[in-house]
Amino acid sequence: MWHEVACRLLLGVLVAGAVFLLGCMVWGKNVTVIADGRIYPLLQFQGTVADSLDKANVTLRRADIVNAPLNSPVVDGQRIRVARVEEEILISDQMVKFQTEKRWDPGLYPGQQKVVQKGTCGLTRNYIRVIYHDGQEVKRETIKKEMVRKSRPLILAYGARVTVSRGQVRPSRAYATRAAEAAALAQPIGNGRVVTAVATAYTHTGNRTATGIRPYVGVVAVDPRVIPLGTKLYVEGYGPAIAADTGGDIEGNRIDVFFDSRQQAMNWGRRQVKVHILK
């Protein structure tokens, strides 16, 4: 008798287990939670993504990212991924190179040079936000930049002293007329030859030019081997001119432009210019 009871109980357990397994196969949903480098396989009959995370004992932090809405129902075969989000602020100091400024100094002779101000580098500080997903950097951005120390330029003075060895002569009206004639020369021609030259300045000495004329505004001293005397020119920053004089220091790509006064000559100083040779 007791054998029959035992058999019936065993049969009931087997049937219940079979029904349970069948229910799992029909209504159960296989869900996988992936977080913190671990995999959590779950079987759920109902519930949401948030329920699956609770079942896997995965606690979310405020910045963490889940690949599905927390309130969405789970589906069979779903893989729920949790990315742990962290961020840090980095501070990076960057050196700012100083600039170099060149100034012409009428108190120095040509070829002389002196340091007016030593250059110092500046310093900027950058605040950088770095964002990590599961320990891997995914974004980097500068959120703030501040100047810790401004750079100071290196200032160099170069000689631009103009020496007038003979007395200044006040130009006559004839000189002014010739200056007007020089101003009436043709403007630079695009296809003409252009020479880059170092230009200094001079003024009245009481002597005539190398071509026998009295100097006037528009007369330029040149090296005849580079620019033949009598050539019409246009000197950028000076204007129309004519090669009508020479000088002992005027060799190669050097020119000397004429001004009516010593002050104008000193203001010109020494500079690099483009000389258009007109045709």
Protein Blocks (a to p, Z undefined) as FASTA:
>chain_A
ZZmmmmmmmmmmmmmmmmmmmmmmmmpccddddeehiacddddfbdcfklmmmmnopacd
fkbccfbdfkbccdehiacdddddddddddddddddddddddddfkbcehiacdfbdcdd
dddddddddddeehiafbdcdfbdcdfbdcddddddddfbdcdfbdcddddfklmmmmmm
mmmpccddfkbccddddddddddehiacfkopacdehiacddfklmcghiacddehibpc
ddfbdcfklgcjadddddfbfklmmmnopadddddddZZ
